[in-house]
Amino acid sequence: MKLSVLLVISAPVLVSAQQSLWGQCGGIGYSGPQNCVAGAACTTQNAYYAQCVPGSGGGGQTTTAATTPRTTAPVTTTRTGTQPAGTGLDTLIKAKGKKYVGFAADGSGQLNDATLSNILRTEGGSLTPENSMKWESIEPNQGSYNWDTADLLVNFAQTNGKQVRGHTLLWHSQLPQWVKNINNKATLTKVIQDHAAAVAGRYKGKIYAWDVANEVIADGGGMRTSVFSQVFGDWTFLDVAFKAAKAADPNAKLCLNDYNIDYTGGKLTTFIQVVKDLKSRGVPIDCVGTQTHTSVGSSNIGNYKNTLTMLAGTGCEVQITELDIAFPSTSSSSALLNQQSNDYKTIVGACMSTSACTGITVWGVSDKNSWIKGKYPLLWDDNFQKKPAYTGFIAGINS
């Protein structure tokens, strides 16, 4: 696809249109589609962000997740005792030549939970902050920073010998209103540079990789409408963000991250072209991240190896950044658990057989703490017992 095509900013989609699975469908300041495709439900994660997640129907019905909003770490009960000794997913994958298995976590409620934190120590080699480094959380007012929760995670990681994937410096969602109000390119350029300098600079030398920019591609392909694309009028806001991140932390790997690029289509095509264009302009991009929020039994899983190969064609390191595999509903069965195990095996195995794929982050530890409530998407159940999915993950490593 030619760059001139990619530079076109699509007009806002009518509310009657349908949003794809994992796409945004609501929130303060959002004006896009509010109806989800069949098989997905629009679920509120916080005041600024509602997302189409696997569930019944579609048709725009919005539900509220029965959980603490994603901008705040979930509250858990501190447990005593230790997690039964595991094989150590991170140890296993490193023995096969990959760099890490990681988990998303955040806040004292998780990091001080004895059982959950022990799993992070014994099973993972990397941590990603689920919310605490997002712009709205860390710089809600210009030049005023909330470091406490992000510092807690970085300190936990360093104390326990874990890497950190920083997430994220630039995202259209969970973005403070003061940034959304900017309408001048020079002003927005400096704001992006200052934010990257402050955040990436604070954690210089402590972050393995940054999701410098997150979800900049529109569903179906082309440029996502945001304050960044509207003010710049082209993709060069990415040039600013990546160069600023490089200046702030020269040794961190710099990634472009997105969802719904785990299967072929217009969005993946645009994503790959944008990365290649960034590289052709000398923008310092080292890695691409595919979130891989998917569903049990999805027909796209069988083609996952092909999409990783396509992403590897960018010449960048490929990272699976937010892996979870949700049930289609709140009902569970042995058949679904076994299929989920097979799906984890397929996805992990695809990474193992793709030399450019260097690591996998699972988006949480226990179903209890997952942002997709009641759909059992993770490797441990609500009681922190290993599920068949855990065995499937190991089978994928060994495939």
C-alpha positions in Angstrom: 0.0 0.0 0.0 1.4 3.4 -0.9 2.2 5.9 1.8 -0.1 8.5 0.2 -3.0 6.1 0.8 -2.1 5.7 4.4 -1.9 9.4 5.1 -5.6 9.8 4.5 -7.6 10.2 7.8 -10.9 8.5 7.5 -14.0 10.4 8.4 -15.7 9.4 11.7 -17.7 6.2 11.4 -21.4 6.5 12.0 -22.6 5.3 15.3 -24.8 2.7 13.5 -21.7 1.0 12.3 -20.3 -2.1 14.1 -17.1 -2.2 16.0 -14.9 -5.2 15.7 -13.9 -7.5 18.5 -11.5 -5.7 21.0 -12.3 -2.4 19.4 -13.3 0.7 21.4 -17.1 1.2 21.6 -17.6 4.0 24.1 -16.2 6.3 26.7 -15.9 10.0 27.4 -14.9 11.9 24.3 -15.4 8.8 22.0 -17.5 9.3 18.9 -17.0 6.1 16.9 -19.1 3.0 16.5 -21.0 1.9 19.7 -22.4 -1.4 18.3 -20.3 -4.5 18.5 -20.1 -7.3 15.9 -22.1 -10.4 16.7 -20.6 -12.4 19.5 -19.2 -9.4 21.3 -20.6 -7.0 23.9 -19.6 -3.4 24.6 -18.2 -3.5 28.1 -17.2 -0.4 30.1 -13.7 -0.6 31.5 -13.5 2.9 32.9 -15.2 6.3 32.2 -13.0 6.9 29.2 -12.9 3.4 27.6 -15.5 0.8 26.7 -14.4 -2.2 24.5 -16.0 -4.9 22.5 -15.1 -8.1 24.3 -16.3 -11.7 23.7 -19.9 -12.0 24.9 -23.5 -12.4 23.9 -25.1 -10.4 21.1 -23.8 -7.1 19.9 -26.2 -4.4 18.9 -24.6 -1.8 21.1 -25.7 -3.0 24.5 -23.2 -1.7 27.0 -22.4 -3.5 30.2 -20.2 -2.5 33.1 -17.4 -4.8 34.1 -17.9 -6.1 37.6 -14.5 -5.0 38.6 -12.4 -2.1 39.7 -11.9 0.2 36.6 -8.8 -0.5 34.6 -7.3 2.8 35.7 -7.1 1.4 39.2 -5.4 -1.8 40.3 -7.9 -4.5 41.3 -8.2 -5.0 45.0 -7.4 -8.5 46.1 -7.2 -10.3 49.4 -3.7 -10.9 50.7 -3.0 -14.6 51.0 -0.4 -16.5 53.0 1.5 -19.6 52.0 3.3 -20.3 48.7 2.4 -21.3 45.3 3.1 -25.0 44.5 6.4 -25.3 42.8 6.0 -25.0 39.0 8.2 -25.7 36.1 8.8 -22.0 35.6 7.5 -20.8 32.2 10.2 -18.2 31.8 12.9 -20.8 32.6 11.5 -23.2 30.0 11.2 -20.6 27.2 14.7 -19.3 27.8 16.1 -22.8 27.6 14.6 -22.9 24.1 16.3 -19.6 23.0 13.6 -17.1 23.7 14.0 -14.0 25.9 11.0 -14.1 28.4 7.6 -15.1 29.5 6.0 -12.1 31.2 2.8 -11.1 32.9 0.8 -7.9 33.2 0.3 -6.8 36.8 -0.1 -3.5 38.7 -0.6 -2.0 42.1 -0.1 -3.0 45.7 -3.2 -5.2 45.6 -1.5 -7.5 43.2 2.2 -7.1 44.0 1.7 -7.5 47.7 -0.6 -10.5 47.3 1.5 -13.4 48.5 0.2 -16.0 46.0 0.1 -13.8 42.9 3.5 -12.2 43.6 5.1 -15.6 44.1 3.8 -16.7 40.7 5.3 -13.6 39.2 8.6 -14.5 40.8 8.7 -18.2 39.9 7.0 -18.3 36.5 7.7 -15.0 34.8 10.8 -13.1 33.7 9.1 -9.9 32.7 6.4 -7.5 34.0 4.1 -5.1 32.2 2.2 -2.4 34.1 -1.4 -2.8 33.1 -2.4 0.8 33.8 0.1 2.8 35.9 2.3 4.1 33.0 -0.6 5.1 30.8 -0.7 8.9 30.2 -3.9 9.5 32.2 -2.5 7.6 35.2 1.0 9.0 35.2 0.5 12.6 34.0 -3.2 13.6 34.6 -2.3 17.3 34.7 0.5 18.8 32.6 3.8 18.5 34.3 2.3 16.9 37.4 3.2 13.2 37.7 1.9 10.3 39.8 4.9 8.0 40.1 3.9 5.8 43.1 2.2 2.8 41.4 4.7 2.7 38.4 7.6 3.0 40.8 6.2 0.1 42.8 6.1 -2.2 39.8 9.6 -1.2 38.6 11.1 -1.7 42.1 9.4 -5.1 42.4 10.8 -6.1 39.1 14.3 -5.0 39.9 14.3 -6.5 43.4 13.2 -9.9 41.9 15.5 -9.8 38.8 12.7 -9.2 36.2 12.6 -7.2 33.0 9.9 -4.5 32.5 8.0 -3.7 29.3 6.9 -0.1 29.6 3.3 0.5 28.5 2.6 3.0 27.0 3.9 6.5 26.1 1.3 7.4 23.4 -2.2 6.1 23.2 -5.5 7.7 22.1 -7.4 6.2 25.1 -6.9 6.8 28.8 -5.5 10.1 27.7 -6.0 13.2 29.9 -8.4 15.9 28.6 -5.7 18.5 28.6 -3.8 16.6 25.9 -7.0 16.1 23.8 -7.6 19.8 23.9 -4.3 20.6 22.1 -4.9 21.8 18.5 -1.5 23.1 17.6 1.2 20.9 16.0 4.2 22.7 17.6 2.5 22.5 21.1 1.6 18.8 20.7 5.1 18.0 19.5 6.7 19.5 22.6 4.1 17.8 24.9 4.9 14.4 23.4 8.6 15.1 23.7 8.3 16.3 27.3 6.1 13.3 28.3 8.6 10.8 26.9 11.5 12.6 28.4 9.9 12.6 31.9 8.5 9.0 31.9 11.1 7.1 29.8 13.8 9.3 31.4 12.8 8.4 34.9 13.1 4.7 34.2 16.2 4.9 32.0 18.1 1.7 32.1 15.3 -0.1 33.9 12.9 -0.8 30.9 13.6 -3.6 28.5 11.2 -2.4 25.9 8.7 0.4 25.5 5.3 0.3 23.8 6.1 3.8 22.5 2.8 4.0 20.6 -0.3 1.9 21.1 -3.3 1.2 18.8 -2.7 3.9 16.1 -4.2 1.8 13.3 -7.9 2.0 12.6 -9.9 -1.2 12.6 -10.1 -2.2 8.9 -6.9 -0.4 8.1 -5.8 3.2 7.7 -5.1 5.8 10.5 -7.0 5.8 13.7 -8.6 9.2 14.4 -7.1 10.8 17.5 -5.7 14.1 18.7 -2.4 13.0 17.3 -3.5 12.1 13.8 -5.9 15.1 13.6 -3.3 17.7 14.7 -0.4 16.3 12.7 -2.4 15.2 9.6 -0.1 12.3 8.9 2.0 9.6 10.7 4.8 11.8 11.7 3.5 12.0 15.3 5.1 8.5 15.5 8.4 9.9 14.4 8.3 12.5 17.2 7.3 9.9 19.9 9.9 7.3 18.9 12.7 9.8 18.6 11.8 11.3 21.9 11.8 7.8 23.6 15.2 7.0 22.0 16.6 10.3 23.4 15.2 9.5 26.9 16.4 5.9 27.1 18.8 5.0 24.3 19.1 1.3 25.3 15.4 0.4 25.5 13.8 -1.5 22.6 11.1 0.7 21.1 7.9 -1.0 19.9 4.7 -0.2 18.0 1.9 -2.2 19.6 -1.7 -3.0 18.4 -4.6 -5.4 18.6 -6.4 -7.3 15.9 -3.1 -7.8 14.0 -3.0 -11.4 15.0 -4.8 -12.3 11.8 -4.6 -11.1 8.2 -6.6 -8.2 7.0 -6.5 -4.5 6.3 -5.4 -3.6 9.8 -2.3 -5.9 9.6 -1.5 -4.6 6.1 -1.5 -1.0 7.3 0.4 -1.8 10.4 3.2 -3.5 8.4 3.4 -0.6 5.9 3.6 1.9 8.7 6.5 0.1 10.3 8.3 -0.2 7.0 7.8 3.5 6.3 9.1 4.4 9.8 12.2 2.4 9.2 12.7 4.0 5.7 12.6 7.4 7.4 15.2 6.4 9.9 12.8 6.4 12.9 14.3 4.2 15.7 11.8 1.3 15.9 13.1 -2.0 17.1 10.1 -4.2 17.7 6.4 -4.8 16.9 3.9 -6.0 19.4 0.8 -8.0 18.6 -1.6 -7.9 21.6 -3.3 -11.2 20.8 -6.5 -10.8 22.8 -8.4 -13.6 21.2 -11.2 -16.2 21.8 -11.3 -19.9 22.5 -11.7 -21.8 19.2 -11.2 -18.7 17.0 -10.6 -19.6 13.4 -7.8 -17.1 13.3 -5.6 -19.1 15.7 -4.8 -21.7 13.1 -3.3 -18.9 10.9 -1.4 -17.3 13.7 2.0 -18.6 12.5 1.5 -16.9 9.2 0.7 -13.5 10.8 3.9 -13.7 12.9 5.8 -14.4 9.8 4.3 -11.4 8.1 5.2 -9.2 11.2 8.7 -10.6 11.1 8.9 -9.4 7.5 9.2 -5.8 8.9 12.7 -6.7 10.1 11.7 -5.9 13.7 11.7 -8.1 16.7 8.2 -9.5 17.2 6.7 -9.7 20.7 3.3 -11.1 21.8 2.4 -8.4 24.3 -1.1 -9.0 25.8 -2.0 -12.6 25.3 -5.3 -13.9 26.7 -7.8 -16.4 25.2 -11.4 -15.8 26.5 -14.3 -18.2 26.6 -17.3 -17.2 24.5 -19.5 -16.8 27.6 -19.4 -17.2 31.3 -20.2 -20.9 31.0 -17.3 -23.3 31.4 -16.9 -26.9 30.4 -14.1 -29.5 30.0 -14.4 -29.1 26.3 -13.8 -25.4 26.5 -10.9 -25.8 28.9 -9.3 -28.4 26.6 -9.8 -26.2 23.5 -8.3 -23.2 25.4 -5.3 -25.4 26.2 -4.9 -26.3 22.5 -5.2 -22.7 21.5 -2.4 -21.6 23.9 -0.3 -24.4 22.5 -0.9 -23.2 19.0 -0.1 -19.6 19.7 3.0 -20.3 21.9 4.2 -22.9 19.3 3.9 -20.3 16.6 6.2 -18.0 18.5 8.6 -20.8 19.1 8.9 -21.5 15.4 9.3 -17.9 14.4 12.9 -16.8 15.1 11.9 -13.1 15.2 9.4 -13.8 18.0 11.4 -13.2 21.2 8.9 -13.2 24.1 5.3 -13.6 25.3 3.4 -11.5 27.8 0.2 -12.9 29.2 -2.2 -10.2 30.2 -2.6 -11.1 33.8 -2.0 -14.1 36.0 -5.3 -15.3 37.4 -8.8 -15.2 35.9 -9.7 -13.4 39.2 -7.6 -10.4 38.1 -8.3 -10.4 34.4 -9.9 -7.4 32.8 -12.2 -9.8 30.9 -14.4 -10.8 33.8 -16.1 -14.2 33.8 -14.6 -15.4 30.6 -11.7 -17.4 32.1 -9.0 -16.2 29.7 -5.8 -16.9 31.7 -3.5 -19.7 32.9 -4.6 -19.8 36.5 -8.2 -19.9 37.8 -9.9 -17.7 40.4 -8.2 -19.7 43.1 -4.8 -19.6 41.6 -4.9 -23.2 40.5 -3.2 -24.0 37.2 -5.6 -24.7 34.4 -5.2 -26.9 31.3 -4.2 -23.7 29.6 -1.0 -23.8 31.6 -0.2 -27.2 30.3 -1.0 -26.1 26.8 1.4 -23.2 27.2 4.2 -25.6 28.2 3.3 -27.9 25.3 3.6 -24.9 23.0 7.1 -24.1 24.3 8.1 -27.7 23.8 6.5 -28.0 20.3 
